[in-house]
Amino acid sequence: MSPEPLTIAQVTPYPWEDDHAVNAFTASLSTELAARGHRLLILAPSRSPELIQDSRRLIRSARDHPRRLLGEPGEVRVLGVGELLARAPSRRAVAPPLPLDIARTIEEALTTAPLDVVNVHEPFAPSASSAALRHSRALNVGSFHHPGERVLSTQVARRFVELFFGRLDARIASHASTAEALARSFPGAYEVIGGGVDVQPAGKRPAGPLRIAFCATEERAALRLFLRALRLLPAECDWRATILVPAGGAPIAPLAKRLRDRLRIVEGEEVDEAGVLAEADVLVASSTGIAPDPALLLRALGARAVPVAANIGSYEDVLEGGALGPLFERGDVDSLTALLARLARDGDLRDELHARTEAARERLSWQRVADDYEAIYARLVSHRHAPVRDPQRLARLASRRLIDVDLHMHTDHSHDCATPVEVLLATAREQGLGAIAVTDHNEVSGALAAREQAADFGVRVIVGEEVKTADQGEVIGL
């Protein structure tokens, strides 16, 4: 258990029922943190009307009793904040606007629950995560898993996104390549924490042909490249392959008899991904970088299938530069064919690669991921200032009357204002202001003159200045 149990909200932009890598990451991290005694609250869109209704009912009931929103220490509570609009069929379509009911539900949940940390995953606009970042009153952590260049390029309201990213107290990227891409578009300090895997029990792999798995979670071109590599494998190579396609996925073109005898194509309704990976010696991930799936490589490592992957940034990060699985030149069918042929012929090489993945178990575990996240949460919380609770000071302040104050006013001492000091003070008195801050541009003489005359008008004056720079912006000092 952590020395200081925290109340943490994890926010994902994807419907909770969807089989999405970000949801799986959020669930696994939350489960591990909850086991350490933290209170975990997951906010996500949902496709379940029952979950949405129950969640909103719970949020309403917590208005007078905020802790009702939270489960017991060690519990992960999921709140369905609403149903998302269906995406347009085009892969290039910009995300639809976030429904107002989702934004309102998120706002009410985050302003009601007594939270220490809000961890938003993929907080790009418009999304549930960006709405949570906007309304959060806690310490904010942003987790960026694998936003491709397409995602970054569709942030048309870039200035708007940068403004909300400024609310992040810490930024975490799942891969070094992701951190580099983000830093180019949204400069800032990104800490790299890779994902975890649910490691399966060790077992002796049976002798026989090389068993190859391919899961069609990348772009369509990746599957075409894989099939071309299988066609080019020498006839003497002994191998069997299984291709897992989504239920109702696009059909695969007719195959030659030599391939049909060695190749099995299954749909997600027949067998799940875990079953396919558990039976495989290697997994091929042949994305050209358009729609890679680095989480697939982690799942393969957890199932003890060695990834054979294209040398794109996120894949290199997961495989530690090739230490945990061989890499081939992206889009190069000859390189992929040569690698598969070598693995089919060289059982000792396969054993060596499997031994490397076994040695990497600890650093691939969810315990390691939770350790790293927990350390960041603890660091942020340690910088938080405790509220002042001096009873004497509170009693003294409670006895004073409330006044209206304007903290941004100018006089003719500022080069772009024509209001004399006397007129400003008289107007403030007529409007019922108890105090004003005089903040002339790059000039403090107007504030000093107003302070000298303040008693005559019954208005208190706060001396200030609005510093204007050439192009960096403006800042007010009081």
C-alpha positions as CSV (number, residue, x, y, z in Angstrom):
1,M,0.0,0.0,0.0
2,S,1.2,3.5,-0.8
3,P,2.3,5.6,2.2
4,E,-0.5,8.1,1.4
5,P,-3.6,6.6,-0.3
6,L,-4.9,9.0,-3.0
7,T,-8.2,9.5,-4.6
8,I,-7.5,9.3,-8.4
9,A,-9.8,9.7,-11.4
10,Q,-8.8,8.1,-14.7
11,V,-10.6,9.5,-17.8
12,T,-10.6,7.8,-21.1
13,P,-12.1,9.2,-24.3
14,Y,-13.3,5.8,-25.7
15,P,-16.6,4.0,-24.8
16,W,-15.8,1.8,-21.9
17,E,-17.3,-1.3,-23.6
18,D,-15.0,-0.9,-26.6
19,D,-12.0,-3.3,-27.0
20,H,-9.5,-0.4,-27.1
21,A,-5.9,-0.4,-26.0
22,V,-6.3,2.9,-24.0
23,N,-9.3,1.4,-22.1
24,A,-7.3,-1.8,-21.4
25,F,-4.4,0.3,-20.2
26,T,-6.7,2.4,-18.0
27,A,-8.3,-0.7,-16.5
28,S,-5.0,-2.5,-15.7
29,L,-3.4,0.5,-14.2
30,S,-6.4,1.3,-12.1
31,T,-6.6,-2.3,-10.8
32,E,-3.0,-2.3,-9.8
33,L,-3.3,1.1,-8.1
34,A,-6.5,0.1,-6.3
35,A,-4.7,-3.0,-4.9
36,R,-2.3,-0.6,-3.2
37,G,-5.1,1.1,-1.3
38,H,-5.9,4.1,-3.6
39,R,-9.5,5.0,-4.4
40,L,-10.0,4.8,-8.2
41,L,-12.7,6.4,-10.2
42,I,-12.9,5.8,-14.0
43,L,-14.9,8.2,-16.2
44,A,-15.6,7.1,-19.7
45,P,-18.3,7.3,-22.4
46,S,-20.5,4.2,-22.5
47,R,-22.8,2.3,-24.8
48,S,-24.8,1.0,-21.8
49,P,-27.9,3.1,-21.0
50,E,-28.1,1.3,-17.6
51,L,-24.5,2.3,-16.7
52,I,-25.1,5.9,-17.8
53,Q,-28.4,6.2,-15.8
54,D,-26.9,4.6,-12.7
55,S,-23.8,6.8,-12.9
56,R,-25.8,10.0,-13.2
57,R,-28.1,9.0,-10.4
58,L,-25.0,8.4,-8.2
59,I,-23.5,11.8,-9.2
60,R,-26.8,13.6,-8.2
61,S,-27.0,11.8,-4.9
62,A,-23.4,12.8,-4.1
63,R,-24.1,16.6,-4.3
64,D,-24.6,16.8,-0.6
65,H,-22.4,13.8,0.3
66,P,-19.4,13.9,-2.2
67,R,-17.7,10.8,-0.9
68,R,-20.6,8.7,-2.1
69,L,-19.0,9.0,-5.6
70,L,-16.0,7.1,-4.3
71,G,-15.8,3.4,-3.6
72,E,-13.9,1.8,-0.7
73,P,-10.1,1.8,-0.7
74,G,-9.0,-0.8,-3.2
75,E,-12.2,-0.5,-5.3
76,V,-12.3,0.7,-8.9
77,R,-15.6,2.5,-9.7
78,V,-16.6,3.1,-13.3
79,L,-18.9,6.0,-14.2
80,G,-20.5,6.1,-17.6
81,V,-20.7,9.8,-18.5
82,G,-22.9,9.5,-21.6
83,E,-23.1,8.1,-25.1
84,L,-20.9,9.4,-27.9
85,L,-22.1,10.2,-31.4
86,A,-21.2,7.7,-34.1
87,R,-18.1,8.5,-36.0
88,A,-18.2,9.2,-39.7
89,P,-17.1,6.2,-41.8
90,S,-14.1,8.0,-43.2
91,R,-10.8,7.3,-41.5
92,R,-9.8,10.9,-42.0
93,A,-12.9,12.3,-40.4
94,V,-12.4,14.7,-37.6
95,A,-13.9,13.6,-34.3
96,P,-17.5,14.8,-33.8
97,P,-18.3,17.4,-31.2
98,L,-18.7,16.2,-27.6
99,P,-22.4,16.0,-26.6
100,L,-23.3,18.6,-24.0
101,D,-24.7,16.0,-21.6
102,I,-21.3,14.3,-21.5
103,A,-19.5,17.6,-20.7
104,R,-22.0,18.5,-18.0
105,T,-21.8,15.0,-16.4
106,I,-18.0,15.2,-16.4
107,E,-18.1,18.7,-14.9
108,E,-20.5,17.7,-12.1
109,A,-18.5,14.5,-11.3
110,L,-15.1,16.3,-11.1
111,T,-16.4,19.3,-9.1
112,T,-18.3,17.0,-6.7
113,A,-15.7,14.3,-6.0
114,P,-12.9,15.1,-3.6
115,L,-10.0,14.1,-5.9
116,D,-6.3,14.4,-5.5
117,V,-5.3,13.6,-9.1
118,V,-7.1,13.5,-12.4
119,N,-5.3,11.4,-15.1
120,V,-6.6,12.2,-18.5
121,H,-5.8,9.8,-21.4
122,E,-5.4,11.1,-24.9
123,P,-6.8,14.6,-23.9
124,F,-7.2,15.9,-27.5
125,A,-10.2,18.0,-28.3
126,P,-13.1,17.3,-28.6
127,S,-13.2,14.4,-26.2
128,A,-14.3,13.3,-22.7
129,S,-10.6,13.7,-21.7
130,S,-10.3,17.2,-22.9
131,A,-13.6,18.1,-21.1
132,A,-12.2,16.6,-17.9
133,L,-9.0,18.6,-18.2
134,R,-11.1,21.7,-18.6
135,H,-13.2,21.1,-15.5
136,S,-10.8,19.4,-13.2
137,R,-9.9,21.2,-9.9
138,A,-7.3,18.6,-8.9
139,L,-3.7,18.0,-10.0
140,N,-3.8,17.0,-13.6
141,V,-1.7,14.3,-15.4
142,G,-1.9,13.7,-19.1
143,S,-1.2,10.3,-20.6
144,F,-0.4,10.1,-24.3
145,H,-0.4,6.6,-25.7
146,H,0.1,6.7,-29.4
147,P,-1.4,9.7,-31.2
148,G,-0.3,9.4,-34.8
149,E,0.6,12.4,-37.0
150,R,-3.0,12.3,-38.3
151,V,-4.3,12.9,-34.8
152,L,-1.9,15.8,-34.2
153,S,-2.6,17.3,-37.6
154,T,-6.4,17.4,-37.0
155,Q,-6.1,19.5,-33.9
156,V,-7.3,22.5,-35.8
157,A,-8.0,24.5,-32.7
158,R,-4.3,24.3,-31.8
159,R,-4.3,27.4,-29.7
160,F,-7.3,26.1,-27.8
161,V,-5.6,22.7,-27.2
162,E,-2.3,24.4,-26.1
163,L,-4.3,26.5,-23.6
164,F,-5.8,23.4,-21.9
165,F,-2.5,21.4,-22.1
166,G,-1.1,24.2,-19.9
167,R,-3.4,22.9,-17.1
168,L,-1.3,19.6,-17.1
169,D,1.0,19.3,-14.1
170,A,2.7,16.3,-15.6
171,R,2.8,14.8,-19.1
172,I,3.4,11.1,-19.7
173,A,4.1,9.4,-23.1
174,S,4.0,5.6,-23.6
175,H,6.9,5.7,-26.1
176,A,9.9,7.9,-26.7
177,S,8.8,8.4,-30.3
178,T,5.4,9.6,-29.1
179,A,7.1,12.1,-26.8
180,E,9.2,13.4,-29.6
181,A,6.1,13.8,-31.9
182,L,4.1,15.5,-29.2
183,A,7.0,17.9,-28.3
184,R,7.1,19.1,-31.9
185,S,3.4,20.0,-31.9
186,F,2.9,20.8,-28.2
187,P,6.2,21.7,-26.5
188,G,6.6,20.6,-22.9
189,A,8.4,18.0,-20.7
190,Y,7.2,14.5,-21.4
191,E,8.1,11.5,-19.2
192,V,8.2,8.1,-20.9
193,I,6.5,5.2,-19.2
194,G,5.8,2.2,-21.3
195,G,2.8,0.0,-21.1
196,G,2.6,-3.3,-19.1
197,V,1.6,-6.8,-20.0
198,D,-0.3,-9.6,-18.3
199,V,2.4,-12.2,-18.3
200,Q,1.2,-15.8,-18.9
201,P,2.7,-18.7,-17.0
202,A,5.9,-20.1,-18.5
203,G,5.5,-23.3,-20.4
204,K,7.7,-25.5,-22.7
205,R,6.9,-24.8,-26.4
206,P,6.3,-27.8,-28.5
207,A,8.7,-28.7,-31.3
208,G,7.6,-28.6,-34.8
209,P,7.0,-26.0,-37.5
210,L,7.3,-22.2,-36.9
211,R,3.9,-21.0,-35.7
212,I,3.2,-17.5,-36.9
213,A,0.4,-15.2,-35.8
214,F,-0.9,-12.1,-37.5
215,C,-3.7,-10.0,-35.9
216,A,-5.4,-7.5,-38.3
217,T,-5.4,-4.5,-36.0
218,E,-3.0,-2.4,-38.1
219,E,-3.8,-0.8,-41.5
220,R,-4.9,-3.0,-44.4
221,A,-1.5,-2.7,-46.1
222,A,0.1,-4.5,-43.2
223,L,-1.9,-7.6,-44.0
224,R,-1.0,-7.4,-47.7
225,L,2.7,-7.2,-46.9
226,F,2.4,-10.2,-44.6
227,L,0.7,-12.3,-47.2
228,R,3.3,-11.4,-49.8
229,A,6.0,-12.5,-47.4
230,L,4.3,-15.9,-46.9
231,R,4.1,-16.4,-50.6
232,L,7.9,-15.7,-50.9
233,L,9.0,-18.1,-48.2
234,P,11.1,-21.0,-49.6
235,A,9.1,-24.2,-50.0
236,E,11.4,-26.2,-47.7
237,C,10.6,-23.9,-44.7
238,D,8.3,-25.5,-42.3
239,W,5.7,-23.1,-40.9
240,R,2.1,-22.6,-40.1
241,A,0.3,-19.3,-39.8
242,T,-2.9,-18.0,-38.3
243,I,-4.5,-14.7,-39.3
244,L,-7.1,-13.2,-36.9
245,V,-9.5,-10.8,-38.6
246,P,-12.3,-8.8,-36.9
247,A,-15.7,-10.3,-37.1
248,G,-17.2,-9.3,-40.4
249,G,-13.9,-8.0,-41.6
250,A,-13.0,-7.5,-45.2
251,P,-12.4,-10.8,-47.1
252,I,-9.0,-12.0,-48.0
253,A,-8.3,-12.6,-51.7
254,P,-8.1,-16.2,-52.9
255,L,-4.9,-17.9,-51.9
256,A,-2.7,-20.5,-53.7
257,K,-3.1,-24.1,-52.5
258,R,0.5,-24.0,-51.0
259,L,-0.6,-21.2,-48.7
260,R,-4.1,-22.6,-48.0
261,D,-2.6,-25.8,-46.6
262,R,-0.5,-23.9,-44.1
263,L,-2.7,-20.8,-43.4
264,R,-5.7,-20.6,-41.1
265,I,-7.9,-17.5,-41.1
266,V,-10.2,-17.0,-38.1
267,E,-12.6,-14.3,-37.1
268,G,-12.9,-12.7,-33.7
269,E,-16.2,-14.5,-33.1
270,E,-14.4,-17.9,-33.4
271,V,-11.4,-17.3,-31.2
272,D,-10.0,-14.4,-29.2
273,E,-6.7,-12.7,-29.7
274,A,-5.2,-14.2,-26.5
275,G,-5.9,-17.7,-27.8
276,V,-4.2,-17.0,-31.1
277,L,-1.1,-15.5,-29.4
278,A,-0.9,-18.3,-26.9
279,E,-0.4,-20.8,-29.7
280,A,2.2,-18.8,-31.6
281,D,5.9,-18.8,-31.6
282,V,6.1,-15.4,-33.3
283,L,3.8,-12.5,-34.1
284,V,4.2,-10.4,-37.2
285,A,3.5,-6.6,-37.0
286,S,4.1,-5.2,-40.4
287,S,2.6,-1.7,-40.2
288,T,4.2,1.0,-42.4
289,G,3.4,3.6,-39.8
290,I,-0.1,4.6,-40.9
291,A,-2.0,2.8,-38.1
292,P,0.5,0.9,-35.9
293,D,-0.6,-1.0,-32.8
294,P,2.2,-1.0,-30.3
295,A,0.0,-2.5,-27.6
296,L,-0.3,-5.6,-29.7
297,L,3.4,-6.2,-29.4
298,L,3.1,-5.9,-25.6
299,R,0.3,-8.5,-25.6
300,A,2.4,-10.8,-27.7
301,L,5.3,-10.5,-25.3
302,G,2.9,-11.3,-22.4
303,A,1.8,-14.4,-24.3
304,R,5.4,-15.3,-24.9
305,A,5.2,-14.9,-28.7
306,V,8.2,-13.1,-30.1
307,P,7.2,-10.0,-32.1
308,V,8.7,-9.6,-35.6
309,A,8.0,-6.0,-36.3
310,A,8.6,-3.2,-38.7
311,N,11.2,-0.6,-37.6
312,I,8.8,2.2,-36.8
313,G,9.4,4.4,-33.7
314,S,6.8,2.9,-31.3
315,Y,7.6,-0.7,-32.3
316,E,11.3,0.0,-31.7
317,D,10.5,1.4,-28.3
318,V,8.5,-1.6,-27.2
319,L,11.1,-4.1,-28.4
320,E,14.0,-2.0,-26.9
321,G,15.6,-1.5,-30.3
322,G,15.3,-5.2,-31.3
323,A,16.4,-6.8,-28.0
324,L,13.0,-8.4,-27.5
325,G,12.2,-9.2,-31.1
326,P,13.8,-8.7,-34.5
327,L,13.0,-5.7,-36.6
328,F,12.8,-5.4,-40.4
329,E,12.7,-2.4,-42.7
330,R,9.2,-1.1,-42.9
331,G,7.4,-2.0,-46.1
332,D,10.3,-4.3,-47.2
333,V,8.8,-7.6,-48.0
334,D,12.2,-9.2,-48.7
335,S,13.5,-8.3,-45.2
336,L,10.4,-9.8,-43.6
337,T,10.6,-12.9,-45.7
338,A,14.3,-13.4,-44.8
339,L,13.6,-13.0,-41.1
340,L,10.7,-15.5,-41.1
341,A,12.8,-18.0,-43.1
342,R,15.6,-17.8,-40.6
343,L,13.3,-18.2,-37.7
344,A,11.7,-21.3,-39.4
345,R,15.1,-22.9,-39.9
346,D,16.8,-21.9,-36.6
347,G,15.2,-23.3,-33.5
348,D,18.1,-22.1,-31.4
349,L,17.4,-18.5,-32.4
350,R,13.8,-18.9,-31.4
351,D,14.8,-20.2,-28.0
352,E,17.3,-17.3,-27.5
353,L,14.6,-14.8,-28.3
354,H,12.1,-16.4,-26.0
355,A,14.7,-16.4,-23.2
356,R,15.2,-12.6,-23.7
357,T,11.5,-12.0,-23.2
358,E,11.5,-14.2,-20.1
359,A,14.3,-12.0,-18.6
360,A,12.3,-8.9,-19.3
361,R,9.2,-10.0,-17.4
362,E,9.7,-7.6,-14.4
363,R,10.1,-4.4,-16.4
364,L,7.1,-5.4,-18.6
365,S,4.8,-5.9,-15.6
366,W,1.9,-3.7,-14.6
367,Q,3.5,-3.5,-11.2
368,R,6.4,-1.5,-12.8
369,V,3.9,0.7,-14.6
370,A,2.0,1.4,-11.4
371,D,5.2,2.1,-9.6
372,D,6.2,4.8,-12.1
373,Y,2.7,6.4,-12.2
374,E,2.5,6.3,-8.4
375,A,5.8,8.1,-8.1
376,I,4.6,10.9,-10.4
377,Y,1.4,11.2,-8.4
378,A,3.3,11.3,-5.1
379,R,5.7,13.9,-6.5
380,L,2.9,16.2,-7.5
381,V,1.0,15.8,-4.3
382,S,4.1,16.6,-2.3
383,H,4.3,20.0,-4.0
384,R,0.7,20.8,-3.0
385,H,0.3,23.5,-0.3
386,A,-1.9,22.7,2.7
387,P,-4.7,25.2,3.2
388,V,-4.3,27.6,6.0
389,R,-6.6,26.7,8.9
390,D,-5.6,29.3,11.6
391,P,-8.8,29.7,13.7
392,Q,-7.9,33.2,14.8
393,R,-7.2,34.4,11.3
394,L,-10.4,32.9,10.0
395,A,-12.4,34.6,12.8
396,R,-10.8,37.9,12.0
397,L,-11.5,37.7,8.3
398,A,-15.1,36.5,9.0
399,S,-15.8,39.7,10.9
400,R,-14.9,42.0,8.0
401,R,-17.4,43.2,5.4
402,L,-17.2,42.0,1.8
403,I,-16.3,44.6,-0.8
404,D,-16.2,44.6,-4.6
405,V,-12.8,45.0,-6.2
406,D,-11.6,45.6,-9.7
407,L,-8.0,44.3,-10.2
408,H,-7.3,45.7,-13.7
409,M,-7.7,49.5,-14.2
410,H,-5.7,52.2,-16.1
411,T,-5.1,55.9,-15.9
412,D,-3.7,58.5,-18.3
413,H,-0.2,57.6,-17.0
414,S,-0.5,54.7,-19.4
415,H,0.3,55.6,-23.0
416,D,-3.0,54.2,-24.3
417,C,-5.5,55.5,-21.7
418,A,-6.9,59.1,-21.3
419,T,-8.6,58.7,-17.8
420,P,-7.3,61.1,-15.2
421,V,-6.6,59.6,-11.7
422,E,-9.3,61.8,-10.1
423,V,-11.9,60.6,-12.6
424,L,-11.0,57.0,-12.1
425,L,-11.3,57.2,-8.3
426,A,-14.6,59.1,-8.5
427,T,-16.1,56.6,-10.9
428,A,-15.0,53.7,-8.7
429,R,-16.7,55.3,-5.7
430,E,-19.9,55.9,-7.8
431,Q,-19.9,52.2,-8.8
432,G,-19.6,51.1,-5.2
433,L,-16.2,49.6,-5.5
434,G,-14.3,49.2,-2.2
435,A,-10.9,48.8,-3.8
436,I,-9.2,49.0,-7.2
437,A,-5.8,47.9,-8.6
438,V,-4.2,50.5,-10.9
439,T,-2.2,48.6,-13.5
440,D,-0.9,51.0,-16.1
441,H,1.2,49.6,-19.0
442,N,4.9,49.6,-18.1
443,E,4.3,52.4,-15.6
444,V,3.7,52.6,-11.9
445,S,3.4,56.4,-11.4
446,G,-0.4,56.4,-12.0
447,A,-0.9,53.8,-9.2
448,L,1.2,55.8,-6.8
449,A,-0.7,59.0,-7.6
450,A,-4.0,57.2,-7.1
451,R,-2.9,55.8,-3.7
452,E,-2.0,59.3,-2.5
453,Q,-5.6,60.5,-3.3
454,A,-7.4,57.4,-2.3
455,A,-8.5,58.5,1.1
456,D,-10.2,61.6,-0.4
457,F,-12.5,59.3,-2.4
458,G,-13.0,56.5,0.2
459,V,-11.5,53.9,-2.2
460,R,-8.5,51.7,-1.4
461,V,-5.9,51.5,-4.1
462,I,-3.6,48.5,-4.8
463,V,-0.4,49.5,-6.6
464,G,0.3,47.4,-9.7
465,E,1.7,47.4,-13.1
466,E,0.9,45.6,-16.4
467,V,4.1,44.7,-18.0
468,K,3.9,44.5,-21.8
469,T,6.7,42.8,-23.8
470,A,7.6,42.9,-27.5
471,D,6.0,39.6,-28.4
472,Q,5.8,37.3,-25.4
473,G,2.6,38.8,-24.0
474,E,1.5,40.6,-20.8
475,V,1.6,40.0,-17.1
476,I,0.1,42.0,-14.2
477,G,2.0,42.4,-10.9
478,L,0.2,43.7,-7.8
